[in-house]
Amino acid sequence: MNAVDVLPSVAGALAAALTVLLDGRRPILIALAGLYLFLVLQLAMNVALPIALAKGVVGAAVVAILLRATSHESSRTLPSIGAIPTGLGFRVAATLLVLIPASGLVGLGVLAALPLSPAILFGSLWVMSLGALQMGLSTDTVTTTVGHLVVLCGFELLYVPLEPSLLLTVLLSAVHLGLALLGSYLISLSGPAKPT
């Protein structure tokens, strides 16, 4: 495993970690755009270029939908979760506590039966685990939607190189767009009431 193989995985983990560590809806959505860019780069290196470009278009559409849904709000900080600490120190510690076991799964050879490079395995497990952490730490609709999308991106990193089908790309893209539209709808329900 050389640095060229590992660099995209580290970049993807960093983008996924930023969705957990950043405070505010717009910065989280910008980090999600970075994760989609990483997904395009990783798929272009390991699968066909049309599949990677399709993911890039879908990623841009998803981020645009969520940015449009949050355009009526200022870049406010995210709500607190009651008794659960949500400060930066807690989120950094939680991120590290999630990344270490995810790395251990690859190190133990649990996924050795998959014909994928360790760099792809590390990247996909890091991204999926950070997306699950994002879902667990958030009560806000935007961040929960981003958590679901991050988990789905991590799954695609693992599955698409195993089955590089255009039909599968279309189906998974429909799930991405569906999550973005559902999140946008739920954001509109929780937004301020509009005068009639």
Sequence and secondary structure as in RCSB ss.txt:
>XXXX:A:sequence
MNAVDVLPSVAGALAAALTVLLDGRRPILIALAGLYLFLVLQLAMNVALPIALAKGVVGAAVVAILLRATSHESS
RTLPSIGAIPTGLGFRVAATLLVLIPASGLVGLGVLAALPLSPAILFGSLWVMSLGALQMGLSTDTVTTTVGHLV
VLCGFELLYVPLEPSLLLTVLLSAVHLGLALLGSYLISLSGPAKPT
>XXXX:A:secstr
  HHHHHHHHHHHHHHHHHHH  SHHHHHHHHHHHHHHHHHHHHHHS HHHHHHHHHHHHHHHHHHHHHTTTS S
     BTTB  SHHHHHHHHHHHHHHHHHHHHTTTTTTS S HHHHHHHHHHHHHHHHHHHH  SHHHHHHHHHH
HHHHHHHHHTTTS  HHHHHHHHHHHHHHHHHHHHHHHHHS     
